[in-house]
């Protein structure tokens, strides 16, 4: 029903624009590639293409039954992936990335241009890109003998230099060079590192390095309080990300929630040290009251030496400046959460990566005249319950010659992330039959950017962010010349509308919480259902439709029962398009009656107008309906005419601006 909702909304907007005389492009594509189709092939012994084509045919029948106004002449299968329940394993692999980080500044800054996007969507992208300003701070690493360790310093990035007085530990990622070096001689550390693959990424389990401690760089400043001279323990934990900053963090349990959790688990009861007070407080609080950590900015406490009484912003600036003057121990720094886009997938059913590996020449791109690289046709039975990537064993396909030296070589057997396909489909839709290039620049100039993108909030980050990235990249090429203009700046979508999810009525056993099938219920009186086995009233809620909750609704059967127009109108009227829609079949009777009245009215009007239609007029010709002369209208006719004009204006506003389609 979620698909029915989004396509109903899109169809209404498309019909409205067509009635206004707009040249409209309203195409359709299919989820062709992806892991679910390959998993289905493995389970059933089918080729993924067989499974995919069967699903496409079923979905196309549903869409046609919905009576949508889709331009089927531009159908082009794409590879937007679904989710899978496959077990995740951590492996070290050599893989391909796209350098999205080269566009990080414009991806962030140009969010301000997207005035017709929901704020929550742009906020999600802003947080995902994650520009953070702070400081890079060096901690000297010392072993118990007092001699500097070979690493000498560990650098950390922090957005809160003002909390440096509250550092109680330093924590390193599993792949930090210092950790790798110590694991060669510390057997327990090596065992701990081997166990990390089975732990969740945010696990706060830690390993304390023996014979090693860090020195708080504040100890090098004059008039520093005595407690900053204390040795700072050094830990290893999976919650420290290798790619964030320098793969190391300074632990401030009193002022960071994750650090609080880690210290609670690993600090062996040592109290936390609070160094920042909320601006409305003037006295310290005992550690027992610090639950959870105070993560806001405020005023540095009295124990913070020369910085006591300063606000967080000023203290952070001065601490970085002062440490920079003492052995270059700090510098202002900016970091980003966004990482380059990993596109490699170790599976068969996807777009082959067009790279050939040669022992002499290395990785060589497939020549343009040999593109696209197509998947080899593998017998469906070979997929059944078979682990690994079938392409590894497709020897006739894998083994090839090097485009440079003509020597023996192998094709890359990874296929692309299916977001790769969906990140540029809007460009392909403008020219889907082009066999010589991805799309014609002339067609891109004529049709891009897209006026309205309609999709669920689940696409807010990855799909839409990748599409923006590809749009900005294409704007630097001859394929989309106008994309580089100040008005467009490579943004592929002018407006974004996020429809809410469709939730179904869900029944559960009040004693066990088990979700109930409809055949386990007495629904004779829908307002008062009963459980057949016990006679009890079930718990009723509205939840996301799923097979496990037995609350799904088949759009085809619903359309067959009530008709496409009634079903679509029911879908529109139940909730604003951005809200969750709670699907209730019982409410459809009112929509049926309303449409029946509307049909009778239009039939009566058509019959009346037919008496005045010129004999030579064809059905395709619009009937002229000039505005009546105001001085010839009675009071009631004038009121009716004004009400009609106000209704037209209101409907136009709803369809064009507010998208309030449920009123």
N, C-alpha and C positions, 0 to 999 in steps of 0.2 A: 504493500500500500504506500510505502514511502516513495517508490518510483511513480506511482499513479499521482501522488500529490505534486511532486516537483514538475512532472510533465503537464499536469493540468494547469498549474500556475503559468508555466512557460507558454502553453498554448493560448491561454487567455490574452496574455500580453502580446503574443505574435499576431493574433487575429485583430486585436485593437489597432496595432500599427499598420497592418495591411489595409484595414478599413479606412485609415487616415491617408492612404495613398503612398505609404512608404515602400521603398524597394527593400524587401525583407530577405534575410538569410537565416533560416531556422533549420539546421541540419541535424543529423543523428549519427552517432557512432556506437561501437560495441566494445565491451570489455573482452578483448580477444585473448591477450596473453595474461599470465599470472599463475601463481602457485596453486590456487584452488583447482584449476583445470588440470594441472599436472598431478596433484594429489588424487583427483578423481580417476585419472588415467591409471595411476599406480594401483589404486584400490580395485578397479573394474577390469583392468587389462585392455583398456581402450587407448587409442591415440588421442592426445589432448585436442587435436583439431576436430575429431568426431564429437567429443563432448561439448566443445565450444560452439560448433555450428548448430547442434541441437538446441542449445540454450538460446542462441541468437534467434533461431526460427520461432521458438516459443515466445520470446520477449517481443519480437516483431508482431506476432499475432495479437498479443495483448495490447500493444500500442495502437494497432490498427482498429481493434475493437473499441478502444477508447475514443475513436473518431478524432484523433489529433490532426493538426494541420502541418505535419512535418514534411520537409523537403527531402523525400527519399532518394532523389537523384544524386545526392551528395554523400550517401552512406559510405563510410570508410572505417573499417575495423581498426581499433587502437588497442593499446595494452595497458589500460589503467588497472592496477592490481587490487584484489580484494585481500582480506585478512586470512590467516591460517592458524590452526592450532598446533602446528608442527613444533617439536621440541627445539629449543634454541641451544646451540653449542658454541663455545668460544674457540676459535681457531686463528692462528696467525697465517694470513693469506696475502699474496701479492695481487692487488686489485686495482681497478681503474676508478679515477675520480674526475669530476668536472670542477674547475676552479671557480666556484660560485663566490668564493671570498674576494675575488678580484672586483666584484660588483657590490661588496657589502655596504659601502658608503651610500651609493645611489639607491640601493634597495631600501635602506633605512630612511634616508632623507626624503625620497620621493613618496613615502607614505603620506606625506602632507599634501600631495597632489590629489589623493584619492578621496575627494570630498563626498563622493556618492557611494562610499563603502561603509558598512557598519563599523562603528568605533571598536566594538569588541574584536572584530577581525583584524583591523590594523593594529590594535593593541597586542594581539597574540603574535602577529608577525614581528612587531617591534621587540617583544620580549624574546622571541626565538633568535632574532639576529643578535640581540643582547650586547650592545655597546656599553662598556663599563669603564669609568674613569677612576683612577686611584693611583697606587704607587707600587713600584717594584722595590722590595726591601731585602737586603742580604743578611742572613744569619750565619755566623761563623760556626763551623762544625768542629768539635774537639773530642778526642777520645780520652779515656780515664787517665792516661799517662800525662796529659796536659799538652801533648804534641798535636799540632793541627793535622787533621785527616787529609788524605790526598785530595778530596773534593774541595777542601778549604771553605767554601761558602755554599749555602743553599739559598737560592733566590725564590721569593714568594711574591705573588701578585695579590694585593688586597684593595678593596674599595673603601676600607675603613682604617687608614693609618692612625686615626685618632684612638683606636682600641689597642695600640701596640703595648701599652702598659699592662694590659690584661692577658697577654700571651702566656699560656701555661703548658703548651706543647707545640712541637712542629710535626707535621704528618706528611709523609711522602707517598707518591704513587708506587705501584708495584714495579713499574719499569723505570723508575728514577735511576740514573747512573750510580748513585751511592748505594741504593738498595741492591742493584745487580752486583756490585763489587762485594758487598758484605755477604751476599747469598753464596758466594763461592767458598766461604770458610765457615759460615753459620748454618749448620745442618737444619736446625729448627726453623730458621727463616726460610730456607729452601722448601721445607715441607709446607709451611704456611702459604708461600706463594703458589705452590701447586694446588692448594685447596681453594684458591680464590675463584676458579672457574665455576665452582658449584654454588657460589654465594651470589645473592642479588647485588646489583651494582651499587645500591645505596647502603649496603651493610656497614655497620659501625664497628665490626670486629677489628681489633688492632693488634699489631705485634710490636713490642717495644725493643728497639735495638739496644743490645748490651754494649757497654764500654763506650757509648757515644752520647753526647749531649750537644745542645746548641746554646749559643750565647745571644741574649737579646741585644740587638744593636744599640738600644738606648743606654746600655752600660758604658758605652764609649763617650757619652756626653757628660759634661761637668754638672755637678749638683744633681745627678740622677739618684732617685731613691734607692735604698739598699736592696729592696726585693728584686730589682731588675738584674742584679748581679747573680742571682740564683741560677744554677744549671737548668736548662729547659730540656725535658725528655724528648726523644725523637721516636716516632712511631711509623709504621707502614699500615695502610688501610685501603680497601677497595673504594671507599667513598671519595678518595682523592683521584681526580681524573688526570690522566697523563697529558691530555691535550689542553688543559686549562692552565693558563699562566705558565709556570715552570714545572708543573707536576708536583707541586708542594704547596701546603697551606700552613698558615700560622693559626694555631688553635686558641680561640678566645671563648671559652665556655659561657662566660657571663653575658656575651653580647652576640652570639650566633647560635641559632637553634640546632644546626647539625653538629656544631662543636659541643654544645651542651649534651646532646645525645651520646656523642663519642666519649666525652669525659665521664658521664654517668656510668658508662659501661666499662671504661678502661682506667679511670683515674683513681681507683682504689680508695674512694672515700675522701680524697683531698678536696677541700672546699674551693669554690670558684672565687675568683678575684674580680670584683666589680669596679670598673674605673670610669664609667659614664653614668651620670645621673640624668633623669628626665629634667627638662628645663624648669618644671614647676616644683622640683624637689631641691632641698638645700642640705640635707644630711644623708649619710650613707645608710644602707640597709644590710642587715646580716645576711649571709649567704643562704640560710634556710628559707628566706623569703623569695629567692630568685628562681622561681619556677613558674613559667619558663624563663628563658633568657630575655633580657631587655635588648631588643635589636634596633631600637630607634636611635636617632641622633640626639645629643643633648649637651650637657656641660661636663667637662673633665673634673673628676673628684679631687679632693684635697691632697691625696697621696701621689698625684701625678707631677710633682716637682714644679718646674717653671711653667708648666702648661695648665696647672690647676686653675679652674674657673673659666677657662677658654671654652667657646662653643666648638662643636665637632668640626665644623668646616674650617675654622681658623687654625685649630690645633693640628688637623691633618696636613694643612699647607705648611705650617711651621715645622712639624716633625720631619716631613720629607726634605724641606730645605736645610734643616740643621744636620740631618744625617748625611746629606749629600756633601756637606762641608767636612765631614769626619770620615775620611777613608772612602768616600764615594759609596756609602752604604745604602743609599736610596735615590730614586729618581721618579718623577711623575711619569705615569704610564697609562696607556689605554689598551683595553683588551676586548675581544669579541667572543660571543658564545657560538656564533655561526662557524661551522666547519665545512670543508670542501665536500661536495656531494659524491658519495660512494654509489656508483652505478653498477658494479659487478654483482652478479647473482650466479650461484653455482647450480643451475638448473637448465633443463632443455627448453621448456615452453616460454620463450622470450625472444627478443630481437638479438641476433648474434652481434657480438662486439667485433667490428671489422678490423682486426689486427692479426697479423701473421708473425710468428716467432721464428726467427732464423738464428742458427748457431753462430753465424758470421756477422750478420747485420743487426741483430737484436730485434726489437719490436718494430715492425714495418706496417704502415697503414695499407689496407687493401686499396688498389688503384680505383679511381672514380668510375672508370668504365667497367669495373667488375662489381659495382654496387647495384642493388643491395645484396648482401650475403644472405642467402636463404637457408633455412634449416634443412638438414637431410631428412628424408622420409624414413622414419623408424617404425617397424612393425609394432602395432599396438600391444600385442601379447607380451612383448619384451618389457613393458612398463610394469606389469603386475608384480607388486610387492618387491620391487627392486630398488635398492638404495643407491645413492650416488647420482652423478650427472650422466645420462645416457650418451651425451656428446663425446665423453672421454673414450668411448668404445666404438664410435662411428668412424672407423679407421679410414674408409675411402673419402670421407669428408674432411677429417682432421688433417690427414697427411696431404700436403700440397707443396708447391714450389715457392721460393722467395721472389717477390716482385722485383727486388733489386738485383740479386746475383744469380737467380734461377736455381739455386741450390735447394736441397731438401729442407722443408720447414713444416711447422704445424700451426693450424688455426687456433686462435684463442677460443677455449670452450666455455668461457663465461658468457652469459647473456645479460642484457641490460635490465636494470630496475625499470619496472613498468611505468613509474612516474616519468621516465624519460619519454615515453610515447605520448602520455597525456599532457606533457608540458608544452607541446607545440601543435596539438591537433587543430586548434582554432585557425592556424595558418594553413594547414593542409586542407581544411574544409573549404577555403576560398578557391582552391584549385585541385580537387581530389583526383583528377584524371591525368595530371601532368606526369609523364614518364621520364622527362629529361632533367628535372630539378625538383627540389622539395615543393616549391610553389613559385608562381610567376610574380615578380616584383609589381607588375601592373595590377594583378589581382589583389595583392596585399595593399597597394595604395588605394584601391577602390573600396575595399571591405574592412580594413583594420583601422583602429582597434575595435574590438567587440563592444557593442553598446550596452548590453546587459548580460551579466553572468549570473546564472541562478544555480545555487548548489548549497548543500548542507554545511553546517559549521565544521564538520569533520574534515573538510577540505581547506580550512582557513590557513593552515600553515604549509604543509609539504606541497600539495598540488598547486595551490595558488602562488606560493613563494617560488617554486621551480618554474612555473609558467611566467612569472614576472622576470625571473632571471633570464630565461630563454628569449623573452621579448626584448629585454635590454641588450642581450648579445646580438640578436638579429638586427637591431637598430644600428649596430656598428658595421653592418655588412651591406652590400648592394641589394640584398633581398628585400629590405624594408627601408627605403630612403627616408620617407617622411617620419618614420619612427624616431629619428634623431632630433626632430623638431622640438623646440622648447615647450610646445603645448602637449606633446605626447610623451617624450622622454622614455620611449621604449615600453610604456605601460600598455599591456595587451587588453585590459578590461576597463572601460570607463566607469561602469557601475556594477556593484556586486550585491546580490540579494541572497540572504541565507534563510531558507525555509526551515521551520521546526520539524522535529521528528513526529512520526505517527505512532501513538501508543495504543495497544489493544487492551480490551477488558480481560483481566486475568483473575482466575479463580484459584484459591489455595486452601488446603485443609487447615483449619484453625488449630488442630492439635499437633500436626507434624510439620506444617509449613510447605508440604509437597504441592507442586503445581498440578492442577486437575485438568484432565481432558473433558471435552464437552460430553462425551458418552458416559462420563462418571457423574453427570449432573442431571437433575430434573429441572428442565427449563420451561415447563408448562406455563408458569407465571414468571416471565423474565424479570419482573421487579423483585421477586422473592425466590431466587433459585435455592435448591436443596441438593445436598450430597446424597446420591442414591444409597450408598452403603450404610450411612449413619443417620440420615434425616436431618443432619445439622445444616445450618446456613454457612456457606463458604465465606472466607474473606475475599473481598472484591477490591481490586486495585487496577490502575492503568499503568502498564509498563511497556518498554520497548518490545516490539513484536519479535518473537523468536520461537523456534521449534520446541525448545526445552520448556517454554512456558505455555505452550499450546494456545497461544493467543493471536496467531496469525490469521489473516483474511486473504483469500485468493481473489485478486481483482477481476479475473476473467469470470468467475462464477457470480460475483456481485454485479458486474455489468450485464451478464446474461439474465439475471433475475430482475434488475431494475432499469436497465438501459444506460447507455453511456452518459447522456445529458443529466439524468437524475443523479447518477453516481458522482459525476464531476461537480455538479452544483452542491451536493451534500458535502463533498470534500472542501469546497471553497468556503461554505457558510459556517462551518463548525468552529473555526478559529482564525485569528489573524495569521498571515503567512509565516511570520517569524516565531510564532508560539508553538508549543507542543500541541498536537491535535489528538484528542481522546476519541477514538473511533467507537461510535455507538450506532448500531444498525437501526435501533428503535426510533431514532430521531428523523429518519429519512422520509417518513410519511408526510411531514410538513412541507418538505421540498417537493415531493410528488404533487401535492395539491397546488402549490404555488406555480409550478411549471405547467400544470394542466390549465390553470386560469390564464397564464401568459399565452399558451398556445391558442386557446379559444379567442382571446383578445386579438392576437395577430391575424387569425383566420377571419375574424369579423372585419377588421380593418382592411385586409387584403380584398375581401369580397366587396366592400364599399368602394375602394379605390378602383377596382376592376371596372366599375361602371363608368369611370371617367378616363380610362386609359385609351389613347388613340388606337385605332385598329391596326395601324402600320407599325406600332411599337413592338419590339421583340422582347422576350423575357430578360435578356441580358442588359437591356437599357434601363438606367435608373429612372424612376418616376420623379418628375420635377415637383417640388413642394415649396413654392415661394412663400415667404413670410407674409402673413395677412396684414392688411392695412389696419393700423391701430384704431382709427376712427370708425371702423366698420364693425368692431368687436363689441359684443355686449359685456357687461361687467363680469359675468361668470366666465365667458369665453376668454376675456383678457386675463383673468386670474389663472385659468387653465393653461393658457399660452405661456405666461410667466413661470408657472410651476414647471412646465416642460423644459423651458430654457435653463432654469436653475438645476433641474435634474441632469440635463446634458452636461452642464458645467461641472457638477459634482462628480458624475461618473467619469468624466475626462480627467479630473484631478486625481480620483482614486486609481485610475489605470495608468496615469502618466507620472504621478509624483509620489503620492502616499502609499500606493499599492495596498489600499485597504479593500481587499476583495471579498470580505465577509460581510459587507454592509450594503 
